[in-house]
Each structure stands twice: as structure tokens, then as C-alpha cells.
Amino acid sequence: MSSNASINLSNVSPTESSIPLPIPCPATLAPPAMSPWTTQSTLVANPDIDAELFHSIVNGLLMTIANCETDTAVQYRHFIEQIQSL
């Protein structure tokens, strides 16, 4: 009796590797960017927040603002170049 069934590889577990994956290290010690919603959730969950965590949250928000400003400047420059090429 032959089988026409195919093997669904998404259901097959990969074999275990004896080599562990390296743990990535951040290149800089910059605070992670935080969205306003993450910030709000963190503040609500920690009503008696200490100064160190508060500074981390503020630095995360500042990083988010800086990233948005950079992204906007790059996008603006791209649009200007597109307009000039037309």
C-alpha cells in the first residue's frame, strides 16, 4: 500500500544544535526607544516609581523623539530629491 501523503515541514521540529547561539550585545548603552503607550503602561503599573526607572523612561521617550525627527528629515530629503528629479 503506497501513500500519497506529503510531509508538512512546518510541523516537524528542527534537530537540536550542539552549538548555542551567541547572545547579541548592544553596540551602545543608549536607552531603548519607548512609545508613548509603553510609557503610559509603565507609569500606570509603577505608581511608586523610583528616580532611576523614571530617568530611563524619560531617556526612552527622548530617543523616540530623536528617531522620529531623523526619520522625518530623511523622508523630507527623499521627497525633495524626487520632486527635483521630476
Contacts in CASP RR format, 6 or more apart in sequence:
PFRMAT RR
TARGET T0000
AUTHOR 0000-0000-0000
METHOD contacts of the structure
MODEL  1
MSSNASINLSNVSPTESSIPLPIPCPATLAPPAMSPWTTQSTLVANPDID
AELFHSIVNGLLMTIANCETDTAVQYRHFIEQIQSL
30 63 0 8 1.000
31 56 0 8 1.000
31 59 0 8 1.000
31 60 0 8 1.000
31 63 0 8 1.000
32 60 0 8 1.000
32 63 0 8 1.000
33 60 0 8 1.000
33 63 0 8 1.000
33 64 0 8 1.000
33 67 0 8 1.000
34 42 0 8 1.000
34 57 0 8 1.000
34 60 0 8 1.000
34 61 0 8 1.000
34 63 0 8 1.000
34 64 0 8 1.000
35 64 0 8 1.000
36 61 0 8 1.000
36 64 0 8 1.000
39 57 0 8 1.000
39 60 0 8 1.000
39 61 0 8 1.000
42 53 0 8 1.000
42 57 0 8 1.000
43 49 0 8 1.000
43 57 0 8 1.000
46 53 0 8 1.000
49 57 0 8 1.000
END
